Every structure is written in C-alpha cells, then in structure tokens.
Amino acid sequence: MTQLFRPFSFSQELIERAQLAEQRAQQALCGIGQTAAYNSRKVLHAFMQQGVSERHFLGTTGYGYDDSGRDTLDRVYAQVFGAEDAMVRHFMLSGTHALTVALFGVLRPGDVMVSVAGKPYDTLDGVIGLNGVKNGSLADFGVHYEQVDLLEDGTLDFDGITEAARRAPRMIYLQRSRGYERRPSISVAEIETVCKIVHRLSDRTIVMVDNCYGEFVETREPTEVGADLMAGSLIKNPGGSMAESGGYIAGRADLVELCAYRLTSPGLGKEVGASLNQNRNLYRGFFFAPHITGEALKTAVFAAALFEELGFACSPRYCEPRTDIVEQIVLGSPAGLKAFCEGIQAGSPIDSFVVPQEWDMPGYQDQVIMAAGAFVQGSSIELSADGPMRAPYIAFMQGGIVYDTAQIGVLMAAQRLADEGLVTL
Ligand SMILES: *Cc1c(COP(=O)(O)O)cnc(C)c1O
C-alpha cells in the first residue's frame, strides 16, 4: 500500500491513518460515486436529446447572431436542471456577476427581496447595498432588503419564512451552500419545502437560489423542485474545471429573458453574444461536471474522515449527507490554519512551491489566508482552502478535480501539522 504514496515522504503513521480514514468513509465514498453516475448519465441524455454536434463547438464572433452552439448549450443546461430556459455565458465573469445579473434583471424599484437563509455570501453585500456605499447597488435603485435569520442550530426558520411569504415580497432569496458561514448547507428537499410554502401563499413571489457549489451534489437541482430562478459560477461545479470563466442563470423562461435583457440590452437579450472559441470547453466541462463534482466530494469526505481521526472537528462529518462541496475543518490555532493551507498549496499541481501568506483582503475584517494552486485562476472546483485568521481558525476547503492527487494535498496538510508538532500521529 505504501508504494501508492511514493514519491512523497509521508510518515508511515500518517499513511496508516489515511487508510483507516478511507475505509471508515467507504460508504459515503460509494454513495458519491452513485450520485455522480446518475448525474453523468442525465447530462449524457441531454447532450443526445439536444443533438450536440461538432458544429456547435465552432463559435461565433462579433454580434454572435445565430450562434447555435451557444443556444444549444443553453438548452442542455435547461434540460439537465429541469428549467424552462437557461443562459450560459463565458462573459458572465463570476458567480457574483451571474447573481448580480439575475437580481437586477428581475427586481424593480419598490420591490422587496427577502433573504431567508440569513445574510448572503460576502460579495453580495455591495450588490444588495448592505455596506451603505452609493455605487449603483440594488438599494440605490430602491430595492428593499429584508432577512430571515437562520435558527440557533443553523437551519431554516420555516415559521419566519411563512410570515415573510404572507407579505408577498417580489423575491425570496436563498443560498444553498454554507459559503463561509458556520452553518449547514441547505438541501434540495428543504429548498422544495420553501418553494411550496412561498408559492402557496403568494403567486407574485419569485424564489431565487444562489446555487454556487451545489450543482450535481444531489440528484435534483433547485429548479427541478420549484425554484423560479437560480445562478452559479462556471469556475465551480458546472464548469467541470474545463470552463476558463463564466456563469449561468436558469429558471422560468420569462425571468431568464429579463436577465438576458440586463446582461446584454433590453430587446437584444439572448440573441447576441459571441461565444468566440469557448463553446468546446463549456460543453466538455458540463459533460465532466458530475464526475468532477464527485471527485471534489470524495476529497472533502476523505479530509473529514482523516482530520476527525486526527482529533479535529469537521463539518460536515465524513458520514453526513452533503449538498455542497465545502468542508470546514476547525484547526484551533493560527499556526494550525497556516500549516493546513501551506500543505494544501504544497500538494497542488500549480504553484506548489509557493507559501501562502495571510493578508488584509479588501472587504474582510480579519486577515485571510488562501491556498490555491489551480489551472484556472481562483477556480474553487480545484483543490483550494482558505480561512479568516480568527478563532476558532477554520479552514474552508473545497474542490479537487482528481481524487487521487487531491488526497495528496490533504495528506500534505496533515503531515505539515504533524511536522510542526500541532498534531501527534
Ligand atoms: C463562490 C460563491 C459566490 C460568488 O462567486 P464568485 O465566482 O466568487 O464571484 C456566491 N455565492 C456562493 C455561495 C459562493 O460559493
């Protein structure tokens, strides 16, 4: 067995711990494989039904009229996500941009948006206008923001959501992934319950989901269970590590059209937008995405099992159900968080020789340390870890496009902690 870990110099004790951890996680790893198999076949079926062909990879320039590759990819996404329509564009720059396009696309002055999974992801503060800066945020345009906090235990407050839905706001907004909060991620079944409550009480309310990190983790997506609109990033799960940039929006056709008017121009919508030569990667990435998401999930499960074995609290636990790819590992000390991120970086295919340093990242109260050695800059479907330098010093780890090598990153993190005397093997 030991030779599987050559040429790396892990201690014999660590290799034994790793093997125990992997054995203990066997059931969870197996379940991930089954979900990936189901979702991969779902994607293959959509490629067949939409008649994806070599000519769809050619791409267009200029206005991008009659770009059948672009339009067919939209239909493939829509079919897989059980949505009426979708818009997949390399020129949506990130997850935040896709979410921004969707919010500005459908909300109008005087509308109310209620976030029901607590405060949304940090990068949306400026979009919603929570930071009070007058720079063209939703608040600047007269869109009101309200929030239903999560309960003490981090789960959805269904009573609070019911009350909010009774007031018939224009949008109920919910983030599936835990992001960088200490709370469980929200399952598709819970999203289904929210959609039922909201649609029963108000027919003017749109349920919108931030689906970042969630795609293909379960066998259903939010738009299959009643969500009206969702958005995500192509340098996370659905890009399958092949997309070099991009975002998507999927949902009700009338809403996707409004989003297209916002992304391009009212009246032009989805008719324009050259795909240049990005189509092949976007198709190939989406085709790989269920499998790649599975590799990332296996990496998270392995890390949870190993670090739990080493005495660190992990969330989710290796045996718990998952609905996003994020793993939180409580390192308990600044040195522990640093050593963890150094190990992940050292085990990455790109920039393995770089030593991550904590720094004052704009928009964050504490210093943040990040490990990312990826083929695509900032791609967090590739093995990556980061965390704010504050107690209890949690590493947020996600990604891993090849389980066999991502395991090496996780083991390097553990070995580094051991070398610095922060854990005994
Ligand atoms: C990553 C992420 C975003 C923002 O995406 P970027 O591509 O980093 O702009 C938003 N919400 C959640 C839950 C995310 O994980």
Ligand as a Chemical Component Dictionary entry (heavy atoms), coordinates in Angstrom:
data_LIG
# 
_chem_comp.id                   LIG 
_chem_comp.type                 NON-POLYMER 
_chem_comp.pdbx_formal_charge   0 
_chem_comp.three_letter_code    LIG 
# 
loop_
_chem_comp_atom.comp_id 
_chem_comp_atom.atom_id 
_chem_comp_atom.alt_atom_id 
_chem_comp_atom.type_symbol 
_chem_comp_atom.charge 
_chem_comp_atom.model_Cartn_x 
_chem_comp_atom.model_Cartn_y 
_chem_comp_atom.model_Cartn_z 
_chem_comp_atom.pdbx_ordinal 
LIG C1 C1 C 0 -18.373 31.458 -4.860 1  
LIG C2 C2 C 0 -19.694 31.880 -4.378 2  
LIG C3 C3 C 0 -20.289 33.067 -4.801 3  
LIG C4 C4 C 0 -19.584 34.065 -5.672 4  
LIG O1 O1 O 0 -18.966 33.535 -6.740 5  
LIG P1 P1 P 0 -17.632 34.192 -7.358 6  
LIG O2 O2 O 0 -17.429 33.377 -8.563 7  
LIG O3 O3 O 0 -16.556 34.046 -6.328 8  
LIG O4 O4 O 0 -17.950 35.605 -7.644 9  
LIG C5 C5 C 0 -21.546 33.355 -4.344 10 
LIG N1 N1 N 0 -22.185 32.543 -3.511 11 
LIG C6 C6 C 0 -21.641 31.396 -3.057 12 
LIG C7 C7 C 0 -22.407 30.516 -2.110 13 
LIG C8 C8 C 0 -20.387 31.024 -3.479 14 
LIG O5 O5 O 0 -19.851 29.891 -3.042 15 
# 
loop_
_chem_comp_bond.comp_id 
_chem_comp_bond.atom_id_1 
_chem_comp_bond.atom_id_2 
_chem_comp_bond.value_order 
_chem_comp_bond.pdbx_ordinal 
LIG C1 C2 SING 1  
LIG C2 C3 SING 2  
LIG C2 C8 DOUB 3  
LIG C3 C4 SING 4  
LIG C3 C5 DOUB 5  
LIG C4 O1 SING 6  
LIG O1 P1 SING 7  
LIG P1 O2 DOUB 8  
LIG P1 O3 SING 9  
LIG P1 O4 SING 10 
LIG C5 N1 SING 11 
LIG N1 C6 DOUB 12 
LIG C6 C7 SING 13 
LIG C6 C8 SING 14 
LIG C8 O5 SING 15 
# 
